Amino acid sequence: MARLKQVPLLQDMNERGLKIISEKLKLQKYTKSKQGQSKPIIKEQESLKMIFIVDGVASIEKRYCLTRWELKAGEFYGEELLHRPSARATESVMPKTDVQALILEVEAWQSVVSENRLHISNEIIVSSKYEINLLSMLKNVPELEKYDENFLKAISEVLRRESYDVIGSQIIKENDELMNKMFLVTRGEVGLTRPGKRNRRLYKVGALYGEELLDWALDVLHTGTASSLPLSAGTASSTKAEVDVLVLYATDLEEKMKDLAATNSESED
């Protein structure tokens, strides 16, 4: 019951209520796979369940996000279940090492509430600790360190999220002669095939393709007009069954830079 008392939503609950909940917790073991993908403790968009880590370390992963949060022994995840049993997980929780965890399933929680008339205070707001901050993410990409924060902030506002679930899906098409997009890999792997080259270049999680587009964007910002786009380096395709990328399109970038240039011009006047 000591673990339950650490949960803000349960701190005002009496011993009887905590005991009832503790009896519904199930001890589960999750193994870190040495080859391939480990079985998730909870997968993003699944029905939410509450997790108390007993032993080991879990990783909290969010789609389109490079940040990974750790969940260690004594820590918990999924408190929103107590407020909203219908909630879906907004992150995946994966075993980073072999993990033992106490699990409170949604069905178990609903039975506890209905059978024992337990009350959870609505005055305590549950806010997510795991939010995507695109600006912070861009600032941590080595290739983008030379650009100032205002420029990166403008870029973050026009990034699009795209997913590919079939191996070989083209992200940069074979007949694209000009570089019309930049992408940052946040899940999976992308292969770039270049004309006249046998070996393809692999872009893994955290890798950036098409940063030349940003130098082109700076010209738009400084002159207010767009020059010719850089030449494409090849064809980029997904090499894994699940690939997520943050994409910056040249058309969106051009419009954003022109708006920024006009704003800068007005402030100077």
N, C-alpha and C positions, 0 to 999 in steps of 0.2 A: 504493500500500500504506500510505501514511502515514495515510489516512483510516481504514483498518481497524484500525490500531494504537490509535486513539482509543477503540475499543469495548472496555469492560472485559472482556467474555467472550473477546476475541481477543488480549489483551495478552501472554498466555503462549505464544501459538502461534508456531512457528518461521517463518522466511522462506519456506520451501517451501509451507507451508500457506496463508500469506497470499497468496502468488503465485497459487496454485490458485483461491482465492476471488475474487481481483481479476479473473481472466480470465472469471469468470462474471457480472461486473457489466455491465449494459447501460445505455448513456446514453439517457435519454428526455427529450423536451421537452414541457412543458405550458404552454398559453397561458391567460392570464387573460382571460376573456370580458368584453367591454365591454357586452354585452347578454345578459341571462339568466344561467343557472347554468354555471359553468366545469366542465369534466370533472375529476373528482377524481383525485388521484394514487393515493389508496387510499380506499375507502369503508368506513365502519363495518360490521362483521360480514362483510366479505369475508375470504378467506384472507389472512393476514398476509404482507407482504413488507417487506424492509429497504430503507430509502431514505437515500441520502446526498445532501444538497443541494450541488450544484456552483456554481450561480448562481441568484440570485433569492431570493424569500421565500415560504414556504408557511405556511398557517394550519392549526393542529390544532384541530378542532372536535369537541365531544362532545355527544351528544343530551341534552336537558334541562339544559343548562349554558350560561350566558351568557358564561363565560370563553372567550377564544380565545388559544391559545398560538402563538408564532411560531417557525418553523424556518428558520434562516438558512444562508447558505453556510458549509460546514465542519461543519454539525451533521447528526445522523442520527436516524432513527426506526425502530422495529421490531426492536429487539435481541432481543426474546423469541423471534423466529423461530429463533434459534440454539439455544435450549433446547427449544422446542416447535414443530416444523414444522407441527403440526396447529392451531396457535393462530389465532384470528380477531382482526381488528383491533377494538379497543374505541373507536377514534376515527376520524374522517375526516380526511384530509390534503388540503387544497385549495390550488391556486396563488393566492397573494395578489398576486403579480406574475407575469410570465413566468418560468418555472422550468426549469432544467436539473438533472436528478438522475440519479445512478447507482442502478440498481434491482437488488436480489437477490431473484429470485422463489423461491418455496418449492420448485419442481421443481428449479431449479438448485442450491439448497442441499442438497437430498436427494441429488442425484447426486454432489456434492462429497464428502459424508460417506460414502456407500456405496462409492464408487470409490477413495477415498484413506484411509479409516479415520481420519478426523480426530477428535480428541477435544476436547469442550468441557467445561470444569470445571463441576460441579454445585455447587461451594462458593460461587460468586458468585451472589447473589440479585438478580434483575432485578425492580425495583419500578416501578410506573407513576408517571410525573411528572404525570399528567393525571387527577387525581381530582376528582369533584364534591363541593364543600363547600357544602351548601345554606345553612348559616348565613351564610357569607361572602357568598354570592350575594344573600341577602335584605338583608344590611346595606348592600349597594351599590345597592339600589333606592331612588331618591330619595323615593318616597312612604312608605317605611318607616323613614326616618331618625329619626322622632320616637319610635319604640318602643324600649324597652330590650332588651338582648341576651338576657336570660332569656326574655322574651316571644317574641322571634323564634326562639330555640332551640326553644321548645315548638311553634311553628308548623312549623318545619322538619321536625319528627319525624312530622308527620301529612300532609305534602304527598304527593299522588299524581301519578304520571306518566301522561299520556294523549296519544295520537297520533290524528290524523285525516288520512286519505289521499284523501279525496274533497272537492272544492270544494263548499261549501255545507253541510257537516256542522255540525249545531247543537251548540254547546258550552253555551250558555244557551238553553233551549227557549222557543219563542214563548209557550207558556201558563204559563211560570213567573212567577207574580205576585210572589213573594218572592225575595230574593237568597239562594240556598241554596249558592252557591259563589263563590270568588274564584279567578282564574287569572293566571298570569304566562307570557307568551309567550316561548318559548326558541327556536322555529324557525317560519318562515313568517309568516303575517299573519292577524289575525282582524278581522272587521267587525261593528260593533254597530249594529243598526237600532233606532231609538227611535220610539215611537208619535207620530204627528203630524209626524215629521221626514222630509224627503226624502233628505237626505244622511246617509250612515252614517259613523260614527266608526271609524277604523282603528287597530288595536292591533298594532304591529310588535314585533320582537324586543326584549325588555327592558321592554315595556309591561305595566302591572298593571291589572287590572280588578277592582272589588269590594272596595276597601280599606275601605269602610264596614263590612264584615263584621268587621273587626278591632276597631273601636270597640264593636260589639255584643259581641264576645268579651271585651273588658275589663270590661264590665258583668257578664258571667257569672263572670269571675275574682273580681271584688270582692264580688259578692252571693251567688254560688253557685247562682243560678237564671237561667234564660234568659228574656229578654223577647221580644217579637215581632221577627221578622227584618226587616231593611230591605227596602224595595220594590225590585224589579228595575228596572233602567234600560232594558231592552229585550231583543232577541234577538241573541245572539252566534253567528256562524257563521264557519267557515274560508273564507278567500278565496284560498288557495293549495292546491295538491295535496298538499303535505307540511307539516303543522302539528303542532308539539309544544308542550304546555303543562304547567306544574306547577299542579295544582289543589288547592285547600283547600276541603273540604266543610264546611258548617255543622255537620252532625252530628258529624263527627270533631273539629272545633274545640270544640264545646260539651263533649264528653266530656273532651277534653284540658284545658280550662280548669277544669272541675269537679275533675279529679284534681289539678291544680296548686293550686287553692284549698284542697283538703283537706290537701295537703302543707304549704302555708304555715300553715294553722291548727294543724297538729300541731307544727310547729317553734316557733310562738309559745307554745304550751302548755309 
